[in-house]
Amino acid sequence: MARKKKSKFQKLTIVMAVLMALITLLAILIPVLQGLNIF
């Protein structure tokens, strides 16, 4: 039972890390694209 919980938690941590990376990329890219009048 504990193993399943840990595995699920690790998966969630990976998903959260990926989401944070995507949000960071968007936060950087959107102002750059707006500055270039592309977006």
N, CA, C and O atoms as a Maestro MAE file, in Angstrom:
{
 s_m_m2io_version
 :::
 2.0.0
}

f_m_ct {
 s_m_title
 :::
 protein
 m_atom[156] {
  # First column is atom index #
  i_m_mmod_type
  r_m_x_coord
  r_m_y_coord
  r_m_z_coord
  i_m_residue_number
  s_m_chain_name
  s_m_pdb_residue_name
  s_m_pdb_atom_name
  i_m_atomic_number
  :::
  1 25 0.834 -1.200 0.000 1 A "MET " " N  " 7
  2 3 0.000 0.000 0.000 1 A "MET " " CA " 6
  3 2 0.880 1.266 0.000 1 A "MET " " C  " 6
  4 15 0.656 2.202 -0.768 1 A "MET " " O  " 8
  5 25 1.880 1.259 0.882 2 A "ALA " " N  " 7
  6 3 2.763 2.426 0.989 2 A "ALA " " CA " 6
  7 2 3.524 2.644 -0.327 2 A "ALA " " C  " 6
  8 15 3.775 3.775 -0.744 2 A "ALA " " O  " 8
  9 25 3.878 1.523 -0.961 3 A "ARG " " N  " 7
  10 3 4.629 1.614 -2.205 3 A "ARG " " CA " 6
  11 2 3.777 2.290 -3.290 3 A "ARG " " C  " 6
  12 15 4.257 3.148 -4.032 3 A "ARG " " O  " 8
  13 25 2.508 1.884 -3.363 4 A "LYS " " N  " 7
  14 3 1.604 2.475 -4.354 4 A "LYS " " CA " 6
  15 2 1.471 3.983 -4.133 4 A "LYS " " C  " 6
  16 15 1.528 4.780 -5.070 4 A "LYS " " O  " 8
  17 25 1.293 4.343 -2.863 5 A "LYS " " N  " 7
  18 3 1.133 5.754 -2.519 5 A "LYS " " CA " 6
  19 2 2.368 6.556 -2.941 5 A "LYS " " C  " 6
  20 15 2.261 7.648 -3.499 5 A "LYS " " O  " 8
  21 25 3.551 5.980 -2.657 6 A "LYS " " N  " 7
  22 3 4.804 6.663 -2.988 6 A "LYS " " CA " 6
  23 2 4.934 6.824 -4.509 6 A "LYS " " C  " 6
  24 15 5.317 7.885 -5.001 6 A "LYS " " O  " 8
  25 25 4.607 5.749 -5.244 7 A "SER " " N  " 7
  26 3 4.700 5.785 -6.696 7 A "SER " " CA " 6
  27 2 3.778 6.861 -7.261 7 A "SER " " C  " 6
  28 15 4.158 7.617 -8.156 7 A "SER " " O  " 8
  29 25 2.556 6.917 -6.721 8 A "LYS " " N  " 7
  30 3 1.594 7.921 -7.169 8 A "LYS " " CA " 6
  31 2 2.108 9.324 -6.851 8 A "LYS " " C  " 6
  32 15 1.984 10.242 -7.661 8 A "LYS " " O  " 8
  33 25 2.685 9.471 -5.665 9 A "PHE " " N  " 7
  34 3 3.223 10.767 -5.253 9 A "PHE " " CA " 6
  35 2 4.378 11.195 -6.159 9 A "PHE " " C  " 6
  36 15 4.484 12.363 -6.533 9 A "PHE " " O  " 8
  37 25 5.248 10.228 -6.510 10 A "GLN " " N  " 7
  38 3 6.376 10.528 -7.395 10 A "GLN " " CA " 6
  39 2 5.871 10.963 -8.769 10 A "GLN " " C  " 6
  40 15 6.401 11.901 -9.365 10 A "GLN " " O  " 8
  41 25 4.842 10.274 -9.267 11 A "LYS " " N  " 7
  42 3 4.257 10.618 -10.562 11 A "LYS " " CA " 6
  43 2 3.703 12.040 -10.511 11 A "LYS " " C  " 6
  44 15 3.913 12.831 -11.429 11 A "LYS " " O  " 8
  45 25 2.998 12.352 -9.435 12 A "LEU " " N  " 7
  46 3 2.421 13.683 -9.259 12 A "LEU " " CA " 6
  47 2 3.523 14.735 -9.214 12 A "LEU " " C  " 6
  48 15 3.382 15.814 -9.790 12 A "LEU " " O  " 8
  49 25 4.613 14.421 -8.532 13 A "THR " " N  " 7
  50 3 5.739 15.361 -8.434 13 A "THR " " CA " 6
  51 2 6.324 15.632 -9.815 13 A "THR " " C  " 6
  52 15 6.648 16.774 -10.138 13 A "THR " " O  " 8
  53 25 6.460 14.591 -10.630 14 A "ILE " " N  " 7
  54 3 6.989 14.746 -11.990 14 A "ILE " " CA " 6
  55 2 6.046 15.616 -12.813 14 A "ILE " " C  " 6
  56 15 6.492 16.525 -13.514 14 A "ILE " " O  " 8
  57 25 4.748 15.344 -12.733 15 A "VAL " " N  " 7
  58 3 3.755 16.128 -13.474 15 A "VAL " " CA " 6
  59 2 3.828 17.594 -13.052 15 A "VAL " " C  " 6
  60 15 3.809 18.488 -13.898 15 A "VAL " " O  " 8
  61 25 3.910 17.839 -11.747 16 A "MET " " N  " 7
  62 3 3.993 19.209 -11.236 16 A "MET " " CA " 6
  63 2 5.253 19.900 -11.740 16 A "MET " " C  " 6
  64 15 5.216 21.078 -12.098 16 A "MET " " O  " 8
  65 25 6.371 19.174 -11.769 17 A "ALA " " N  " 7
  66 3 7.632 19.748 -12.247 17 A "ALA " " CA " 6
  67 2 7.527 20.136 -13.724 17 A "ALA " " C  " 6
  68 15 8.005 21.195 -14.132 17 A "ALA " " O  " 8
  69 25 6.898 19.269 -14.519 18 A "VAL " " N  " 7
  70 3 6.709 19.549 -15.947 18 A "VAL " " CA " 6
  71 2 5.817 20.778 -16.128 18 A "VAL " " C  " 6
  72 15 6.120 21.655 -16.937 18 A "VAL " " O  " 8
  73 25 4.718 20.838 -15.372 19 A "LEU " " N  " 7
  74 3 3.819 21.990 -15.454 19 A "LEU " " CA " 6
  75 2 4.545 23.278 -15.079 19 A "LEU " " C  " 6
  76 15 4.393 24.297 -15.753 19 A "LEU " " O  " 8
  77 25 5.327 23.235 -14.017 20 A "MET " " N  " 7
  78 3 6.078 24.418 -13.592 20 A "MET " " CA " 6
  79 2 7.045 24.865 -14.685 20 A "MET " " C  " 6
  80 15 7.199 26.062 -14.930 20 A "MET " " O  " 8
  81 25 7.701 23.898 -15.343 21 A "ALA " " N  " 7
  82 3 8.632 24.221 -16.423 21 A "ALA " " CA " 6
  83 2 7.896 24.875 -17.591 21 A "ALA " " C  " 6
  84 15 8.381 25.854 -18.159 21 A "ALA " " O  " 8
  85 25 6.730 24.340 -17.952 22 A "LEU " " N  " 7
  86 3 5.941 24.911 -19.043 22 A "LEU " " CA " 6
  87 2 5.478 26.322 -18.709 22 A "LEU " " C  " 6
  88 15 5.546 27.216 -19.552 22 A "LEU " " O  " 8
  89 25 5.003 26.528 -17.472 23 A "ILE " " N  " 7
  90 3 4.552 27.853 -17.044 23 A "ILE " " CA " 6
  91 2 5.714 28.843 -17.103 23 A "ILE " " C  " 6
  92 15 5.545 29.981 -17.540 23 A "ILE " " O  " 8
  93 25 6.893 28.403 -16.660 24 A "THR " " N  " 7
  94 3 8.072 29.272 -16.690 24 A "THR " " CA " 6
  95 2 8.422 29.640 -18.127 24 A "THR " " C  " 6
  96 15 8.718 30.799 -18.418 24 A "THR " " O  " 8
  97 25 8.391 28.657 -19.027 25 A "LEU " " N  " 7
  98 3 8.682 28.923 -20.438 25 A "LEU " " CA " 6
  99 2 7.684 29.915 -21.020 25 A "LEU " " C  " 6
  100 15 8.074 30.844 -21.727 25 A "LEU " " O  " 8
  101 25 6.398 29.724 -20.729 26 A "LEU " " N  " 7
  102 3 5.375 30.647 -21.221 26 A "LEU " " CA " 6
  103 2 5.601 32.046 -20.672 26 A "LEU " " C  " 6
  104 15 5.483 33.029 -21.403 26 A "LEU " " O  " 8
  105 25 5.925 32.138 -19.383 27 A "ALA " " N  " 7
  106 3 6.164 33.437 -18.745 27 A "ALA " " CA " 6
  107 2 7.323 34.168 -19.418 27 A "ALA " " C  " 6
  108 15 7.328 35.397 -19.487 27 A "ALA " " O  " 8
  109 25 8.309 33.414 -19.915 28 A "ILE " " N  " 7
  110 3 9.456 34.017 -20.602 28 A "ILE " " CA " 6
  111 2 9.110 34.324 -22.062 28 A "ILE " " C  " 6
  112 15 9.424 35.405 -22.561 28 A "ILE " " O  " 8
  113 25 8.467 33.379 -22.743 29 A "LEU " " N  " 7
  114 3 8.227 33.505 -24.180 29 A "LEU " " CA " 6
  115 2 7.146 34.517 -24.539 29 A "LEU " " C  " 6
  116 15 7.313 35.267 -25.501 29 A "LEU " " O  " 8
  117 25 6.048 34.560 -23.798 30 A "ILE " " N  " 7
  118 3 4.932 35.446 -24.160 30 A "ILE " " CA " 6
  119 2 5.365 36.913 -24.246 30 A "ILE " " C  " 6
  120 15 5.070 37.555 -25.254 30 A "ILE " " O  " 8
  121 25 6.049 37.478 -23.243 31 A "PRO " " N  " 7
  122 3 6.488 38.879 -23.371 31 A "PRO " " CA " 6
  123 2 7.458 39.084 -24.532 31 A "PRO " " C  " 6
  124 15 7.431 40.129 -25.182 31 A "PRO " " O  " 8
  125 25 8.310 38.103 -24.796 32 A "VAL " " N  " 7
  126 3 9.257 38.208 -25.913 32 A "VAL " " CA " 6
  127 2 8.493 38.252 -27.233 32 A "VAL " " C  " 6
  128 15 8.770 39.093 -28.088 32 A "VAL " " O  " 8
  129 25 7.535 37.347 -27.394 33 A "LEU " " N  " 7
  130 3 6.739 37.310 -28.627 33 A "LEU " " CA " 6
  131 2 5.921 38.585 -28.785 33 A "LEU " " C  " 6
  132 15 5.808 39.114 -29.891 33 A "LEU " " O  " 8
  133 25 5.350 39.082 -27.691 34 A "GLN " " N  " 7
  134 3 4.586 40.329 -27.742 34 A "GLN " " CA " 6
  135 2 5.506 41.478 -28.137 34 A "GLN " " C  " 6
  136 15 5.114 42.353 -28.908 34 A "GLN " " O  " 8
  137 25 6.727 41.477 -27.611 35 A "GLY " " N  " 7
  138 3 7.699 42.517 -27.934 35 A "GLY " " CA " 6
  139 2 8.058 42.499 -29.412 35 A "GLY " " C  " 6
  140 15 8.339 43.545 -29.997 35 A "GLY " " O  " 8
  141 25 8.050 41.319 -30.017 36 A "LEU " " N  " 7
  142 3 8.365 41.180 -31.436 36 A "LEU " " CA " 6
  143 2 7.122 41.351 -32.310 36 A "LEU " " C  " 6
  144 15 7.204 41.261 -33.535 36 A "LEU " " O  " 8
  145 25 5.969 41.599 -31.678 37 A "ASN " " N  " 7
  146 3 4.698 41.789 -32.393 37 A "ASN " " CA " 6
  147 2 4.317 40.566 -33.224 37 A "ASN " " C  " 6
  148 15 3.706 40.696 -34.284 37 A "ASN " " O  " 8
  149 25 4.682 39.368 -32.733 38 A "ILE " " N  " 7
  150 3 4.296 38.130 -33.427 38 A "ILE " " CA " 6
  151 2 3.027 37.580 -32.790 38 A "ILE " " C  " 6
  152 15 2.112 37.127 -33.477 38 A "ILE " " O  " 8
  153 25 2.992 37.629 -31.455 39 A "PHE " " N  " 7
  154 3 1.870 37.042 -30.727 39 A "PHE " " CA " 6
  155 2 0.658 37.948 -30.793 39 A "PHE " " C  " 6
  156 15 -0.389 37.620 -30.235 39 A "PHE " " O  " 8
  :::
 }
 m_bond[155] {
  # First column is bond index #
  i_m_from
  i_m_to
  i_m_order
  :::
  1 1 2 1
  2 2 3 1
  3 3 4 2
  4 3 5 1
  5 5 6 1
  6 6 7 1
  7 7 8 2
  8 7 9 1
  9 9 10 1
  10 10 11 1
  11 11 12 2
  12 11 13 1
  13 13 14 1
  14 14 15 1
  15 15 16 2
  16 15 17 1
  17 17 18 1
  18 18 19 1
  19 19 20 2
  20 19 21 1
  21 21 22 1
  22 22 23 1
  23 23 24 2
  24 23 25 1
  25 25 26 1
  26 26 27 1
  27 27 28 2
  28 27 29 1
  29 29 30 1
  30 30 31 1
  31 31 32 2
  32 31 33 1
  33 33 34 1
  34 34 35 1
  35 35 36 2
  36 35 37 1
  37 37 38 1
  38 38 39 1
  39 39 40 2
  40 39 41 1
  41 41 42 1
  42 42 43 1
  43 43 44 2
  44 43 45 1
  45 45 46 1
  46 46 47 1
  47 47 48 2
  48 47 49 1
  49 49 50 1
  50 50 51 1
  51 51 52 2
  52 51 53 1
  53 53 54 1
  54 54 55 1
  55 55 56 2
  56 55 57 1
  57 57 58 1
  58 58 59 1
  59 59 60 2
  60 59 61 1
  61 61 62 1
  62 62 63 1
  63 63 64 2
  64 63 65 1
  65 65 66 1
  66 66 67 1
  67 67 68 2
  68 67 69 1
  69 69 70 1
  70 70 71 1
  71 71 72 2
  72 71 73 1
  73 73 74 1
  74 74 75 1
  75 75 76 2
  76 75 77 1
  77 77 78 1
  78 78 79 1
  79 79 80 2
  80 79 81 1
  81 81 82 1
  82 82 83 1
  83 83 84 2
  84 83 85 1
  85 85 86 1
  86 86 87 1
  87 87 88 2
  88 87 89 1
  89 89 90 1
  90 90 91 1
  91 91 92 2
  92 91 93 1
  93 93 94 1
  94 94 95 1
  95 95 96 2
  96 95 97 1
  97 97 98 1
  98 98 99 1
  99 99 100 2
  100 99 101 1
  101 101 102 1
  102 102 103 1
  103 103 104 2
  104 103 105 1
  105 105 106 1
  106 106 107 1
  107 107 108 2
  108 107 109 1
  109 109 110 1
  110 110 111 1
  111 111 112 2
  112 111 113 1
  113 113 114 1
  114 114 115 1
  115 115 116 2
  116 115 117 1
  117 117 118 1
  118 118 119 1
  119 119 120 2
  120 119 121 1
  121 121 122 1
  122 122 123 1
  123 123 124 2
  124 123 125 1
  125 125 126 1
  126 126 127 1
  127 127 128 2
  128 127 129 1
  129 129 130 1
  130 130 131 1
  131 131 132 2
  132 131 133 1
  133 133 134 1
  134 134 135 1
  135 135 136 2
  136 135 137 1
  137 137 138 1
  138 138 139 1
  139 139 140 2
  140 139 141 1
  141 141 142 1
  142 142 143 1
  143 143 144 2
  144 143 145 1
  145 145 146 1
  146 146 147 1
  147 147 148 2
  148 147 149 1
  149 149 150 1
  150 150 151 1
  151 151 152 2
  152 151 153 1
  153 153 154 1
  154 154 155 1
  155 155 156 2
  :::
 }
}
